[in-house]
Amino acid sequence: MLRRACISGLLFVLFSISLSTVAISQTTLLLDSQPQLVLSGDEQFQDFIIPKNDSLNQLILEAKGADGGWIEYTYKDRFNAIRTQRVQAGEGATVSAVYSIGTGLGEIPPLSTLRMLVGKRGEWSKHDLLTPGQYGGGGGGGTAILISKDRGTSWQILMVAGGGGGAGVQFMNGQLTNRPGIPASDEEYGSAGDTQNPTATPGKRGYGGGSVNMSGGGGGAYSDGEHLSGVLYYGNAGWKDAKLASEPLGGLGGIQEKTRKGGWGFGGGGSGDLGGGGGGGYSGGGAAQPGNGGGGGGSYLNQIAFRPMTSSKQQNDYTKNPGDGYIRYMLMKKNQNR
């Protein structure tokens, strides 16, 4: 099990409560003291307003990055029987926090706008009777929550959960090897693809990860995955022109023809080609060498401008059933038991 958590206080209560789903973007966060689930939808951000209500006390937020793409193939064993193998992708990370609502230092003010960008999973790769070659799945997109206290004039990142890396397979000279995608990191930097012998560097400080051939690095918050040409096989940044005060819109995943697409998100996941694509996130994961798994994106929690009462950043595991990311939230009233 590759599972590591940096936990402070109470956060996992959300998992034990039944969820209702927010299917479309709404203007106001629901105030019914129940967890609400925001899904990825049509690769667009969704804006929510924190209501002004004297009974409100706290806001619980949780973001889950999208998973990378798996690889599934069939092959003949020594007895000529057809077997099926699925190679795991890296899971997206989970970031969660409890905030006080108010106008004090480090609190989230009423009437603030929360922009939610939910990452999409990387494209999987499926092969019947695998032929010799090298293969990779797409990287997952990062999931982010941003905040504006002035009705969208300026924005700050509240949290980002990185996306997982795409899986890799190599079948050469009769030898078959499988490499899972790397889970997204609970640190701000992304992870390298093929950690045993990495070539492409992971992103740091909000920048995208490196690419290998047409296997793309994941996009970061502020820059695309690094690339060798102008062809879009790398993940786009989630908020490319932040220094120019542009709006954070999310970034495309790698979409190069004949590769496995990376997932949309903040930032987008890199495409998988001969190796797995890197996951998007606060910093992008690095692409993998041929036949290897892509690196996971990095995660971030803003604890300077806003001071959560409790918080958690968790690196998850590998998965054979990858999915899109999600966001959960719940508004708490004063004197309400969690």
C-alpha positions as CSV (number, residue, x, y, z in Angstrom):
1,M,0.0,0.0,0.0
2,L,1.3,3.4,-1.0
3,R,-0.7,5.6,1.3
4,R,0.5,8.5,3.3
5,A,-1.4,11.2,5.0
6,C,-0.6,14.5,6.6
7,I,-3.6,15.0,8.9
8,S,-4.5,17.7,11.4
9,G,-7.8,17.3,13.2
10,L,-11.2,16.2,12.1
11,L,-11.8,15.8,8.4
12,F,-13.0,12.3,7.4
13,V,-16.5,12.7,8.9
14,L,-17.6,13.5,5.3
15,F,-17.0,9.9,4.3
16,S,-19.7,8.6,6.7
17,I,-22.5,10.9,5.6
18,S,-24.7,10.3,2.6
19,L,-24.2,12.7,-0.3
20,S,-26.5,14.6,-2.6
21,T,-25.2,15.7,-6.0
22,V,-24.9,19.1,-7.5
23,A,-25.4,18.3,-11.2
24,I,-25.0,21.9,-12.5
25,S,-23.4,25.1,-11.4
26,Q,-25.3,27.0,-8.9
27,T,-25.1,30.6,-7.7
28,T,-25.2,29.9,-4.0
29,L,-23.7,27.1,-1.9
30,L,-26.5,24.9,-0.5
31,L,-27.3,25.6,3.2
32,D,-28.9,22.4,4.3
33,S,-26.2,21.1,6.6
34,Q,-25.6,18.1,4.3
35,P,-22.5,17.3,2.2
36,Q,-22.8,18.3,-1.4
37,L,-20.9,16.6,-4.3
38,V,-19.7,18.6,-7.3
39,L,-18.7,16.6,-10.4
40,S,-16.6,17.2,-13.4
41,G,-19.4,17.8,-15.9
42,D,-18.4,19.3,-19.3
43,E,-14.8,20.4,-18.6
44,Q,-15.8,23.8,-17.3
45,F,-15.4,25.6,-14.0
46,Q,-18.4,26.1,-11.7
47,D,-18.9,29.2,-9.5
48,F,-20.6,29.2,-6.1
49,I,-21.4,32.1,-3.7
50,I,-21.0,31.7,0.0
51,P,-24.3,33.0,1.4
52,K,-24.5,35.8,4.0
53,N,-26.3,34.2,6.9
54,D,-25.7,35.0,10.6
55,S,-26.3,31.3,11.4
56,L,-23.3,30.1,9.4
57,N,-20.1,29.1,11.2
58,Q,-17.9,26.9,9.2
59,L,-17.2,25.6,5.7
60,I,-15.8,22.1,5.0
61,L,-14.1,21.6,1.6
62,E,-12.6,18.5,0.1
63,A,-11.0,18.1,-3.4
64,K,-10.0,14.9,-5.1
65,G,-7.7,14.9,-8.2
66,A,-8.6,12.7,-11.2
67,D,-6.9,9.3,-11.7
68,G,-4.6,8.4,-14.5
69,G,-5.5,6.0,-17.3
70,W,-5.0,2.3,-17.0
71,I,-3.9,-0.2,-19.6
72,E,-5.7,-3.4,-20.3
73,Y,-4.6,-6.1,-22.7
74,T,-5.1,-9.8,-23.6
75,Y,-2.3,-12.2,-24.3
76,K,-1.7,-15.9,-24.7
77,D,0.0,-17.8,-21.9
78,R,2.3,-20.8,-22.3
79,F,-0.7,-23.1,-22.8
80,N,-2.1,-20.9,-25.5
81,A,-5.0,-19.8,-23.3
82,I,-6.0,-16.1,-23.6
83,R,-5.5,-14.1,-20.4
84,T,-6.5,-10.6,-19.5
85,Q,-4.3,-8.2,-17.6
86,R,-5.1,-4.6,-16.4
87,V,-2.2,-2.4,-15.3
88,Q,-3.1,0.1,-12.6
89,A,-3.1,3.9,-12.9
90,G,-2.0,6.3,-10.2
91,E,-4.8,7.7,-8.1
92,G,-5.4,11.4,-7.6
93,A,-4.6,13.0,-4.3
94,T,-7.2,14.3,-1.7
95,V,-7.0,17.7,0.0
96,S,-9.5,18.8,2.6
97,A,-9.9,21.6,5.2
98,V,-12.3,23.2,7.6
99,Y,-12.6,27.0,7.5
100,S,-14.3,29.5,9.7
101,I,-16.7,31.8,7.9
102,G,-16.4,35.5,8.9
103,T,-14.5,38.7,8.3
104,G,-11.6,38.0,10.7
105,L,-8.0,37.3,9.9
106,G,-7.7,34.0,7.9
107,E,-11.4,33.5,7.7
108,I,-13.5,33.1,4.5
109,P,-15.8,36.1,4.1
110,P,-19.5,35.7,3.3
111,L,-20.4,36.6,-0.3
112,S,-17.0,35.3,-1.5
113,T,-17.0,33.4,-4.8
114,L,-15.6,29.8,-4.9
115,R,-14.5,28.6,-8.3
116,M,-14.5,24.9,-8.5
117,L,-12.5,23.1,-11.3
118,V,-12.9,19.3,-11.2
119,G,-10.3,17.2,-13.0
120,K,-11.2,14.4,-15.6
121,R,-9.4,11.1,-15.6
122,G,-6.7,10.2,-18.2
123,E,-7.7,8.1,-21.2
124,W,-7.2,4.4,-20.8
125,S,-5.6,2.1,-23.4
126,K,-7.0,-1.3,-24.4
127,H,-5.4,-3.9,-26.6
128,D,-6.5,-7.3,-27.8
129,L,-3.7,-9.9,-28.1
130,L,-0.9,-7.4,-27.3
131,T,1.6,-7.0,-30.1
132,P,5.3,-6.0,-29.5
133,G,5.6,-2.4,-28.6
134,Q,5.4,0.2,-25.8
135,Y,2.2,1.7,-24.5
136,G,1.0,4.4,-22.0
137,G,-2.2,5.8,-20.5
138,G,-3.1,9.4,-20.2
139,G,-2.5,11.4,-17.0
140,G,-5.4,12.6,-14.8
141,G,-6.3,16.3,-14.4
142,G,-5.9,18.2,-11.1
143,T,-8.9,19.4,-9.1
144,A,-8.9,22.9,-7.6
145,I,-10.9,25.4,-5.6
146,L,-10.1,29.1,-6.0
147,I,-11.6,32.1,-4.2
148,S,-12.5,35.7,-5.0
149,K,-13.5,38.2,-2.4
150,D,-14.3,40.9,-4.9
151,R,-16.8,39.2,-7.2
152,G,-14.3,37.8,-9.6
153,T,-12.0,40.8,-10.1
154,S,-9.0,38.9,-8.5
155,W,-8.5,35.3,-7.5
156,Q,-6.4,33.2,-5.1
157,I,-5.9,29.5,-5.0
158,L,-7.5,27.9,-2.0
159,M,-6.5,24.2,-2.6
160,V,-5.3,21.9,-5.4
161,A,-5.4,18.1,-5.5
162,G,-3.1,16.6,-8.0
163,G,-4.0,14.0,-10.7
164,G,-2.5,10.5,-11.0
165,G,-0.1,9.3,-13.7
166,G,-1.0,7.0,-16.6
167,A,0.1,3.4,-16.6
168,G,2.8,1.9,-18.9
169,V,3.5,-1.5,-20.6
170,Q,6.4,-2.8,-22.6
171,F,6.4,-6.0,-24.7
172,M,9.8,-6.4,-26.4
173,N,11.8,-9.5,-27.4
174,G,9.2,-11.8,-25.8
175,Q,9.5,-10.0,-22.4
176,L,6.4,-8.3,-20.9
177,T,6.7,-5.7,-18.2
178,N,4.0,-3.6,-16.5
179,R,4.5,-0.3,-14.7
180,P,1.6,1.4,-12.9
181,G,1.1,5.1,-13.0
182,I,2.5,7.0,-10.0
183,P,-0.1,8.4,-7.5
184,A,-0.4,12.1,-7.2
185,S,1.8,13.7,-4.5
186,D,0.6,15.2,-1.3
187,E,3.5,17.7,-1.6
188,E,3.5,20.8,-3.8
189,Y,5.9,19.4,-6.4
190,G,4.9,16.7,-8.9
191,S,6.6,13.2,-9.1
192,A,8.7,11.9,-11.8
193,G,7.5,9.2,-14.2
194,D,9.4,5.9,-14.0
195,T,10.8,6.5,-10.5
196,Q,13.5,3.8,-11.0
197,N,15.2,5.7,-13.8
198,P,13.4,9.0,-14.4
199,T,14.1,11.1,-17.5
200,A,11.5,13.9,-17.5
201,T,11.7,16.2,-14.5
202,P,8.5,16.8,-12.5
203,G,7.2,20.3,-12.0
204,K,7.9,22.5,-9.0
205,R,6.5,25.7,-7.6
206,G,3.4,25.6,-9.8
207,Y,5.1,24.7,-13.1
208,G,4.4,21.8,-15.5
209,G,6.2,18.5,-15.7
210,G,8.7,17.4,-18.4
211,S,7.8,15.4,-21.5
212,V,9.4,12.3,-23.2
213,N,8.7,12.0,-26.9
214,M,5.0,12.3,-27.3
215,S,4.2,11.2,-23.7
216,G,3.3,14.5,-22.1
217,G,4.1,16.1,-18.8
218,G,1.2,17.3,-16.7
219,G,0.3,21.0,-16.5
220,G,0.8,23.0,-13.4
221,A,-1.1,26.0,-11.9
222,Y,0.9,28.5,-13.9
223,S,2.6,26.8,-16.8
224,D,2.0,24.0,-19.3
225,G,3.9,20.8,-19.2
226,E,7.3,21.2,-20.8
227,H,7.4,20.1,-24.4
228,L,9.8,19.4,-27.2
229,S,7.7,21.0,-30.0
230,G,4.5,22.9,-30.4
231,V,2.4,19.8,-30.7
232,L,-0.1,19.5,-27.9
233,Y,0.8,16.3,-26.1
234,Y,1.5,18.0,-22.8
235,G,-1.1,19.2,-20.2
236,N,-2.1,22.9,-20.2
237,A,-1.8,25.1,-17.2
238,G,-4.8,25.6,-15.0
239,W,-4.2,29.4,-14.7
240,K,-1.6,30.3,-17.3
241,D,-1.7,34.1,-17.1
242,A,-2.2,34.6,-13.3
243,K,0.3,37.4,-13.3
244,L,-1.7,39.2,-15.9
245,A,-4.8,39.0,-13.7
246,S,-6.6,36.7,-16.1
247,E,-9.3,34.4,-14.9
248,P,-8.5,30.8,-13.9
249,L,-10.3,28.6,-16.4
250,G,-8.6,25.2,-16.2
251,G,-6.4,23.5,-18.8
252,L,-6.7,20.9,-21.5
253,G,-5.0,17.6,-21.2
254,G,-2.6,16.4,-24.0
255,I,-4.7,15.7,-27.1
256,Q,-2.0,14.7,-29.7
257,E,-3.5,12.4,-32.4
258,K,-2.9,8.7,-31.8
259,T,-2.0,9.2,-28.2
260,R,-4.1,8.6,-25.1
261,K,-5.5,11.9,-24.0
262,G,-4.7,13.5,-20.7
263,G,-7.6,14.7,-18.5
264,W,-8.9,18.3,-18.4
265,G,-8.2,20.0,-15.1
266,F,-6.1,22.4,-13.0
267,G,-3.7,21.7,-14.7
268,G,-4.4,19.2,-17.4
269,G,-2.9,15.7,-17.6
270,G,-0.3,14.8,-20.2
271,S,-1.0,12.4,-23.1
272,G,0.1,8.8,-22.9
273,D,2.0,7.4,-25.9
274,L,5.0,5.0,-25.6
275,G,4.9,5.7,-21.8
276,G,2.4,7.1,-19.3
277,G,1.4,10.7,-19.2
278,G,2.1,12.9,-16.2
279,G,-0.8,14.0,-13.9
280,G,-1.8,17.6,-13.7
281,G,-2.0,19.6,-10.5
282,Y,-0.4,22.5,-8.6
283,S,2.8,21.3,-10.2
284,G,2.7,18.8,-13.1
285,G,4.0,15.2,-13.0
286,G,6.7,14.1,-15.3
287,A,6.0,11.9,-18.4
288,A,7.5,8.4,-18.4
289,Q,10.1,6.7,-20.5
290,P,8.7,4.2,-23.0
291,G,6.9,1.3,-21.3
292,N,6.8,3.0,-17.9
293,G,4.2,4.8,-15.7
294,G,3.8,8.6,-15.7
295,G,4.4,10.7,-12.6
296,G,1.6,12.2,-10.4
297,G,0.8,15.9,-10.1
298,G,1.5,17.9,-6.9
299,S,-1.1,19.2,-4.4
300,Y,-1.4,22.5,-2.6
301,L,-3.2,24.1,0.4
302,N,-3.2,27.9,0.9
303,Q,-2.5,28.4,4.6
304,I,-1.2,31.9,4.4
305,A,-4.0,34.0,3.1
306,F,-6.6,31.7,4.7
307,R,-6.0,29.7,7.9
308,P,-8.0,26.4,8.1
309,M,-9.0,25.2,11.5
310,T,-8.0,21.6,10.4
311,S,-6.6,20.3,7.2
312,S,-5.3,17.2,5.4
313,K,-3.3,16.4,2.3
314,Q,-3.3,12.7,1.4
315,Q,-1.4,10.7,-1.2
316,N,-3.6,7.8,-2.3
317,D,-2.8,4.5,-3.9
318,Y,-3.0,2.8,-7.3
319,T,-6.3,1.9,-9.0
320,K,-7.6,-0.5,-11.6
321,N,-10.8,1.4,-11.8
322,P,-9.8,5.1,-12.3
323,G,-12.3,7.8,-12.1
324,D,-12.8,11.6,-12.5
325,G,-12.0,13.9,-9.6
326,Y,-14.7,15.5,-7.4
327,I,-15.3,18.3,-4.8
328,R,-17.3,18.0,-1.7
329,Y,-18.5,20.8,0.5
330,M,-20.7,21.3,3.6
331,L,-21.8,24.5,5.3
332,M,-22.1,24.3,9.0
333,K,-24.4,26.3,11.3
334,K,-23.4,27.5,14.7
335,N,-23.7,24.9,17.5
336,Q,-24.2,22.2,14.9
337,N,-22.5,18.9,15.7
338,R,-20.3,17.4,13.0
